[in-house]
Amino acid sequence: MALFAPEGPGGDPGGGAARAEGSGRDAAGNGSTQGRSRQPGQTVRVVDTLPLSALTAPALARALGSGVGVAAAVAASVLFALGSVMQHAVASGGVTHRGLDLRRLVRSRTWLVGQGATVVGTGLQILALGLAPIALVQPVLAAGLVVALGIRAVRDHRVPSASDLLGAACTFAGLAVFLITARPVRGAPDRLPGPTTVLVAVLVAVLLVVLALRAGRDKRGALACGSAAGIDIAIATVLIAAALKIFERHGFRHALTSSALWGAVIVAVAAELACQQAFSRGELAWSLPPLSVLDPLVAVAAARLLLGERLEPGHAALWLPAAGLAAVGVVLLARSRQTGRQPRPTVVRARRPAQRAP
């Protein structure tokens, strides 16, 4: 794109009102002097040349990065769903009178595969956080609950109910409207939480897990541990995003020694402990709804407070109801009861003692 300014007879770009500053309206408004009458003896000189690609390249790069980030978040949500179902199947049967038997979990191949899926999903989530805002990544992860529903339906040999389908429709519709209208924007590169803020976040996360573990070993305990896990995952996500920003600005060494990275590690361990306790204390219908809803809600709020990320304020009348609709859909999906065929109990008959011959 070229900017032009009329030149006077003596080569002076002034020519009265023909100075570059005075002709800014013609330059910016019309972009060219072709087709316009000019004074006798006046020539046209190129003042500045700016390729059109220079204006669109940053926007295209951001859009491409966000697209790849969303794709990575979708893949992570599928792996998280698979890992949750597999780990719950083992953890729910690994409870003794002393509590959750961690040795039994480690010896289970199903639990290890589920844990591996969670680890790979975490790697994809970190990749997504490096390319897209938290307010774009975390809501997408909540859609993995639809995948968990499908896996559970296949495992239990049942067809999804009307409530399941309604929940899936609400989740997808709410997320679609939210992602289109909210338009999340990443915060400033220099907006980072300090060591004191990180320490407070870690203490809050650990305290929540400690309190949740004292809530009992029934459905209330599953609800409390699921809530603590959702909040801790959100805090760990924000701290990971902060560590990624440090890596982008200062390099690997500064990121490796940052308080944000090690705070994220501690909170992630606490979140994993809360998840396993939630799975062992009740059905997924009690642990997954608070985890899936609180994770994106707390993450978006914490990212706004600590990293400066923001949503489009002018469209709040659209994305706020959309977020609520998606939350309702998540609750409907997670509260779905298992009404399929239950496995028949195995009956073990006692063996009669052998009678001696007279």
C-alpha positions as CSV (number, residue, x, y, z in Angstrom):
1,M,0.0,0.0,0.0
2,A,1.6,3.3,-1.1
3,L,1.0,6.8,0.4
4,F,1.3,9.7,-1.9
5,A,1.8,13.5,-1.5
6,P,1.6,16.1,-4.2
7,E,4.8,18.0,-5.0
8,G,5.1,21.6,-5.9
9,P,6.8,23.0,-9.0
10,G,10.1,23.4,-7.1
11,G,10.2,19.9,-5.8
12,D,8.9,21.0,-2.4
13,P,6.5,18.5,-1.1
14,G,4.7,21.4,0.6
15,G,2.9,23.3,-2.2
16,G,0.6,25.0,0.2
17,A,-1.8,22.4,1.5
18,A,0.1,19.7,-0.4
19,R,2.4,18.9,2.5
20,A,2.4,15.3,3.6
21,E,0.7,16.1,6.9
22,G,-2.0,18.2,5.3
23,S,-2.7,15.5,2.7
24,G,-3.1,12.8,5.3
25,R,-6.8,12.5,4.5
26,D,-6.1,11.9,0.9
27,A,-3.4,9.4,1.7
28,A,-5.3,7.5,4.3
29,G,-8.7,7.9,2.9
30,N,-8.2,7.3,-0.8
31,G,-4.9,5.5,-0.7
32,S,-4.0,6.7,-4.2
33,T,-4.1,9.9,-6.3
34,Q,-5.1,8.1,-9.5
35,G,-8.2,9.6,-11.1
36,R,-7.9,12.9,-9.2
37,S,-7.1,16.2,-10.9
38,R,-3.9,17.9,-10.0
39,Q,-2.6,21.4,-10.4
40,P,-0.4,22.3,-13.5
41,G,3.2,21.7,-12.9
42,Q,2.5,19.5,-9.9
43,T,3.9,16.0,-9.8
44,V,3.1,13.0,-7.6
45,R,5.8,11.6,-5.3
46,V,5.7,8.4,-3.3
47,V,6.2,9.3,0.3
48,D,6.0,5.9,1.9
49,T,5.4,2.4,0.8
50,L,3.9,-0.2,3.1
51,P,3.1,-3.7,1.7
52,L,-0.4,-4.9,2.5
53,S,1.1,-8.2,3.8
54,A,2.7,-6.3,6.6
55,L,-0.7,-5.4,7.9
56,T,-2.3,-8.8,7.6
57,A,0.7,-11.1,8.6
58,P,0.5,-10.5,12.4
59,A,-3.3,-11.1,12.3
60,L,-2.9,-14.2,10.2
61,A,-0.1,-15.5,12.5
62,R,-2.3,-14.9,15.6
63,A,-5.3,-16.6,14.0
64,L,-3.2,-19.6,12.9
65,G,-1.7,-19.9,16.3
66,S,-5.1,-19.8,18.0
67,G,-6.4,-22.4,15.6
68,V,-3.5,-24.8,16.3
69,G,-4.0,-24.1,20.0
70,V,-7.7,-25.0,19.8
71,A,-6.9,-28.2,17.9
72,A,-4.4,-29.1,20.6
73,A,-6.9,-28.4,23.3
74,V,-9.5,-30.6,21.6
75,A,-7.1,-33.5,21.4
76,A,-6.2,-32.9,25.1
77,S,-9.8,-33.0,26.1
78,V,-10.3,-36.4,24.4
79,L,-7.2,-37.8,26.2
80,F,-8.4,-36.3,29.5
81,A,-11.8,-37.9,29.1
82,L,-10.3,-41.3,28.3
83,G,-7.9,-41.0,31.2
84,S,-10.7,-40.0,33.6
85,V,-12.9,-43.0,32.7
86,M,-10.1,-45.5,32.9
87,Q,-8.7,-44.2,36.2
88,H,-12.2,-44.0,37.8
89,A,-12.9,-47.6,36.9
90,V,-9.8,-48.7,38.9
91,A,-9.9,-46.1,41.7
92,S,-13.5,-46.8,42.6
93,G,-12.6,-50.4,43.3
94,G,-9.3,-49.7,45.0
95,V,-10.7,-48.5,48.3
96,T,-9.9,-50.3,51.5
97,H,-10.8,-49.6,55.1
98,R,-7.8,-47.4,55.3
99,G,-8.7,-45.4,52.2
100,L,-7.4,-45.4,48.6
101,D,-4.8,-48.1,48.0
102,L,-2.2,-46.4,45.8
103,R,-0.2,-49.6,45.4
104,R,-3.2,-51.2,43.7
105,L,-3.5,-48.3,41.3
106,V,0.1,-48.5,40.3
107,R,-0.1,-52.2,39.7
108,S,-3.2,-51.8,37.4
109,R,-2.5,-51.7,33.7
110,T,-5.8,-49.9,33.1
111,W,-4.9,-47.2,35.5
112,L,-1.4,-46.8,34.1
113,V,-2.8,-46.4,30.5
114,G,-5.3,-43.8,31.8
115,Q,-2.5,-42.0,33.6
116,G,-0.5,-42.0,30.4
117,A,-3.4,-40.5,28.5
118,T,-3.6,-37.8,31.1
119,V,0.1,-37.0,30.8
120,V,0.0,-36.8,27.0
121,G,-3.1,-34.6,27.3
122,T,-1.3,-32.3,29.7
123,G,1.5,-31.9,27.2
124,L,-1.0,-30.9,24.5
125,Q,-2.6,-28.5,26.9
126,I,0.7,-26.8,27.6
127,L,1.2,-26.6,23.8
128,A,-2.2,-25.0,23.5
129,L,-1.5,-22.5,26.3
130,G,1.6,-21.4,24.4
131,L,-0.4,-20.6,21.3
132,A,-3.8,-19.4,22.5
133,P,-5.2,-17.5,25.5
134,I,-6.4,-19.4,28.6
135,A,-9.9,-18.2,28.1
136,L,-9.9,-20.0,24.7
137,V,-8.2,-23.3,25.9
138,Q,-9.8,-24.2,29.2
139,P,-13.5,-24.0,28.0
140,V,-12.6,-26.3,25.1
141,L,-11.3,-28.9,27.6
142,A,-14.7,-29.0,29.2
143,A,-16.1,-30.5,25.9
144,G,-14.1,-33.6,26.7
145,L,-17.0,-34.6,29.0
146,V,-19.0,-35.5,25.8
147,V,-16.2,-37.9,24.9
148,A,-16.3,-39.4,28.4
149,L,-20.0,-39.9,28.0
150,G,-19.5,-41.8,24.8
151,I,-16.8,-44.0,26.3
152,R,-19.0,-44.7,29.3
153,A,-22.0,-45.5,27.1
154,V,-20.0,-48.0,25.0
155,R,-18.5,-49.6,28.1
156,D,-21.9,-50.0,29.8
157,H,-23.6,-51.2,26.5
158,R,-26.3,-48.5,26.6
159,V,-27.7,-45.8,24.4
160,P,-27.3,-42.2,25.5
161,S,-30.5,-40.9,27.1
162,A,-32.4,-37.7,26.1
163,S,-30.7,-35.9,29.0
164,D,-27.3,-36.9,27.6
165,L,-28.1,-35.6,24.1
166,L,-29.5,-32.4,25.6
167,G,-26.4,-31.9,27.7
168,A,-24.1,-32.5,24.6
169,A,-26.1,-30.0,22.6
170,C,-26.0,-27.3,25.3
171,T,-22.3,-27.8,25.8
172,F,-21.4,-27.5,22.1
173,A,-23.8,-24.7,21.4
174,G,-22.7,-22.7,24.5
175,L,-19.0,-23.2,23.7
176,A,-19.4,-22.2,20.1
177,V,-21.2,-19.0,20.9
178,F,-18.7,-18.2,23.7
179,L,-15.6,-18.7,21.5
180,I,-17.0,-16.6,18.7
181,T,-18.3,-13.7,20.8
182,A,-15.8,-13.6,23.7
183,R,-12.7,-13.1,21.5
184,P,-10.2,-13.8,24.3
185,V,-7.0,-11.7,24.1
186,R,-3.7,-12.7,25.7
187,G,-2.3,-10.3,28.3
188,A,0.7,-8.1,28.1
189,P,4.1,-9.9,28.0
190,D,5.3,-8.1,31.2
191,R,2.1,-8.9,33.2
192,L,3.3,-11.8,35.4
193,P,2.5,-12.9,39.0
194,G,5.2,-12.2,41.5
195,P,6.7,-14.8,43.9
196,T,4.4,-13.7,46.7
197,T,1.4,-14.1,44.6
198,V,2.6,-17.5,43.5
199,L,3.1,-18.6,47.1
200,V,-0.4,-17.5,48.1
201,A,-1.9,-19.4,45.1
202,V,0.0,-22.6,46.1
203,L,-1.1,-22.3,49.7
204,V,-4.7,-21.8,48.7
205,A,-4.5,-24.8,46.4
206,V,-3.0,-27.1,49.0
207,L,-5.4,-26.0,51.7
208,L,-8.4,-26.7,49.5
209,V,-7.2,-30.3,49.0
210,V,-6.6,-30.8,52.7
211,L,-10.1,-29.6,53.5
212,A,-11.7,-31.7,50.7
213,L,-10.0,-34.8,52.1
214,R,-11.8,-34.3,55.4
215,A,-15.3,-34.2,53.8
216,G,-16.0,-37.9,54.1
217,R,-15.8,-41.0,51.9
218,D,-19.2,-40.7,50.3
219,K,-20.7,-38.6,47.5
220,R,-20.1,-35.4,49.5
221,G,-16.4,-36.3,49.6
222,A,-16.4,-36.9,45.8
223,L,-18.1,-33.5,45.3
224,A,-15.6,-31.7,47.6
225,C,-12.6,-33.4,46.0
226,G,-13.8,-32.8,42.5
227,S,-14.3,-29.1,43.3
228,A,-10.8,-28.8,44.8
229,A,-9.4,-30.6,41.8
230,G,-11.1,-28.2,39.4
231,I,-9.9,-25.1,41.2
232,D,-6.3,-26.5,41.5
233,I,-6.2,-27.4,37.8
234,A,-7.2,-23.8,37.0
235,I,-4.5,-22.4,39.3
236,A,-1.9,-24.7,37.8
237,T,-2.9,-23.7,34.3
238,V,-2.5,-20.0,35.0
239,L,0.9,-20.6,36.6
240,I,2.0,-22.7,33.6
241,A,0.9,-19.9,31.2
242,A,3.0,-17.5,33.3
243,A,6.0,-19.8,33.0
244,L,5.6,-19.9,29.3
245,K,5.6,-16.2,29.1
246,I,8.8,-16.1,31.1
247,F,10.3,-18.6,28.6
248,E,9.3,-16.4,25.6
249,R,10.8,-13.3,27.1
250,H,13.9,-14.5,29.0
251,G,14.7,-18.0,27.8
252,F,14.7,-21.5,29.3
253,R,17.0,-20.9,32.2
254,H,14.8,-18.1,33.7
255,A,11.7,-20.2,33.1
256,L,13.2,-23.2,34.8
257,T,14.1,-21.2,37.9
258,S,10.9,-19.2,38.1
259,S,8.5,-19.5,41.0
260,A,5.6,-19.8,38.6
261,L,6.9,-23.1,37.1
262,W,7.6,-24.8,40.5
263,G,4.4,-23.5,41.9
264,A,2.5,-25.1,39.0
265,V,4.3,-28.4,39.7
266,I,3.2,-28.4,43.3
267,V,-0.4,-27.4,42.5
268,A,-0.6,-30.0,39.8
269,V,0.4,-32.7,42.2
270,A,-2.2,-31.6,44.6
271,A,-4.8,-31.5,41.8
272,E,-3.9,-35.1,40.8
273,L,-4.3,-36.3,44.4
274,A,-7.7,-34.6,44.6
275,C,-8.7,-36.2,41.3
276,Q,-7.9,-39.7,42.5
277,Q,-9.6,-39.2,45.8
278,A,-12.7,-37.9,44.0
279,F,-12.8,-40.9,41.7
280,S,-12.5,-43.3,44.7
281,R,-15.3,-41.7,46.7
282,G,-18.2,-41.8,44.4
283,E,-19.5,-42.0,40.8
284,L,-18.3,-39.7,38.1
285,A,-21.7,-38.0,38.4
286,W,-20.5,-36.4,41.6
287,S,-16.9,-35.6,40.8
288,L,-16.9,-34.5,37.2
289,P,-19.5,-31.7,37.2
290,P,-17.6,-29.5,39.7
291,L,-14.3,-30.3,38.2
292,S,-15.4,-29.5,34.6
293,V,-17.3,-26.3,35.5
294,L,-14.9,-24.8,38.1
295,D,-11.8,-25.4,36.0
296,P,-12.6,-23.0,33.1
297,L,-14.5,-20.5,35.3
298,V,-11.6,-20.1,37.8
299,A,-9.0,-20.2,35.0
300,V,-10.6,-17.3,33.1
301,A,-10.9,-15.2,36.2
302,A,-7.4,-15.9,37.4
303,A,-5.9,-15.2,34.0
304,R,-7.7,-11.8,34.0
305,L,-6.3,-11.0,37.4
306,L,-2.8,-12.3,37.1
307,L,-1.9,-12.2,33.4
308,G,-4.1,-9.4,32.1
309,E,-6.1,-11.5,29.7
310,R,-9.5,-10.1,28.8
311,L,-12.7,-10.9,26.9
312,E,-14.6,-8.7,24.6
313,P,-16.6,-6.5,27.0
314,G,-19.0,-5.2,24.3
315,H,-20.3,-8.8,23.7
316,A,-20.8,-9.7,27.3
317,A,-24.6,-10.0,26.7
318,L,-23.8,-12.9,24.4
319,W,-20.9,-14.8,25.8
320,L,-22.1,-14.7,29.5
321,P,-25.4,-16.6,28.7
322,A,-23.4,-18.8,26.4
323,A,-21.0,-19.7,29.1
324,G,-23.9,-20.5,31.4
325,L,-25.5,-22.7,28.8
326,A,-22.3,-24.6,28.4
327,A,-22.1,-25.1,32.2
328,V,-25.6,-26.4,32.3
329,G,-24.7,-28.9,29.5
330,V,-21.6,-30.1,31.4
331,V,-23.7,-30.7,34.5
332,L,-26.4,-32.6,32.5
333,L,-23.7,-34.8,31.0
334,A,-21.8,-35.6,34.1
335,R,-25.0,-36.2,36.1
336,S,-26.0,-38.9,33.7
337,R,-26.7,-42.1,35.5
338,Q,-25.5,-45.5,34.4
339,T,-28.7,-47.3,33.5
340,G,-27.2,-49.9,31.2
341,R,-26.8,-53.5,31.8
342,Q,-25.0,-54.3,34.9
343,P,-22.6,-57.3,35.0
344,R,-24.0,-60.4,36.7
345,P,-22.5,-61.2,40.0
346,T,-20.3,-64.2,40.1
347,V,-21.7,-66.9,42.3
348,V,-19.1,-69.1,44.0
349,R,-20.4,-72.4,45.2
350,A,-18.9,-74.1,48.2
351,R,-17.3,-77.4,47.5
352,R,-18.7,-80.3,49.4
353,P,-16.2,-82.3,51.4
354,A,-15.4,-85.6,50.0
355,Q,-17.0,-88.5,51.8
356,R,-14.9,-91.4,52.8
357,A,-15.9,-94.9,51.8
358,P,-17.0,-97.1,54.6
